[in-house]
Amino acid sequence: MSTSTFKITGLTCGHCVNAVKEEVGELAGVESAEVELVKGGESTLTIQADRALTKADIAPAIEEAGESYAIVG
């Protein structure tokens, strides 16, 4: 099991958090996805998966969750 952490911008509410968790949770090998919401700032996305994930691995899921969401870095 591997833990990957990313900073996400554009999240403003619980609906945003749930959208990200749902889309990321559907990626192959993902066991869990949690988001620490920072309204108007950089929220933290923590993913438990069977391998380390990269920005490229999760980018399509983040885009699907919301057009205004972006991975920092």
Secondary structure, 3 states (H helix, E strand, C coil): CEEEEEEEECCCCHHHHHHHHHHHHCCCCEEEEEEECCCCCCEEEEEEECCCCCHHHHHHHHHHHCCCCEECC
